[in-house]
């Protein structure tokens, strides 16, 4: 998982430990590693995760944020997403997730 997270963060470009993984397997590893990182931080107490400029995010990044939010829905985690009004808010309107619009 460490290798997948390092690749995600741009710390490692070509790690032999993950080179053999299929894209879907790599995606799962990245999702698990990100969730584990957030969970470890949550062990110390509540966490606010701030994501700015979400309107520039690609589909995979939005899916990752959703997966982490879903997995940790019962944790003391606040995910604050900032984006331009053009982003489809309905992507985030799921069970257990609240959205608020400020104008």
N, C-alpha and C positions, 0 to 999 in steps of 0.2 A: 504494500500500500504506500509506503514511503516513496518508492520510485515513481508511482503514478502521480502522487501529489507534487513531487519535485518537477515532473514534466509539466504538469498543469500550471505551476507557478513560474515556469521558464528557467528553473534552476538546473535542469538536466535536459539536454536536447535529444540524446540518443542513448538510452540506458538499456543495456543488454538484458536486464531483468524483466523488461516489459516489451521488448521488441517482438517477441513471439506471440503476443496477445492479439486476438481478433479485436476489431474496433468495439464491438459490444462488450467484450470482456474488459477492455481498457476503460470504457465508460463506467462500468460497474465498479471497477477498482477506484477510479477517481471519485465517484459518488460515495463509496464506503470510506475512503480516506478523508474526504471533506467532512462527512458526518462524524467520523471518529475525532477529528481535530476540534470540531465545535463541541462535541460531547465532553471531551477532555477539559476544554475551557469552562464548560457549564458545571463541571464538578467543583469548581472554585466559587460558583455563585451565579446569579442571573447575568445574562448577556444581552447586549444590544448590538445587532449586526446592521450596519448602515451600508446601503448600496446606492451610490449616486449614478445618475445618467443611465438608468436602466433602459431607456429608450434606445441606447446604442448597443445593448447586449444582443448577442446571437441566441438562437433558439436553444443551443446546448447549455449555455450559461443560465438561461431562464429555467430550463428543465432541472438543472442542478440545484438552483435556489429553491424551487418547488419541492424537490425530493428531500432536501435537508429540512425544510419547514414541515413537510409531512411527517418525516421520521421523528422529528423532535417536537411535535405539536403539543405534547404534555409537559414539556420542559419550560423553565423560566427563561424563554428566549423571545425577544422582540426583534423582528426583522423589519427594518424601516427601509422602504424602497422609494427612491425619488426619481421621477421621470417626467417628461413632457406630457401634456394631455393627449398626445396622439397615440400613446401606448394603449393597447386593448386591456383595460382593467379586468375584464371578465376572465382572463387567463388566471388571475389570482383569486377570483371569487369562488372558492371551494369550501367544502364543509370544513369547519374548524379554523378557517382563515377569515379575518375581517379586513375589509378595505375601507379607507376613509379618504375623502377627497377634500382638499383645502383649496379654496379659491379666494 
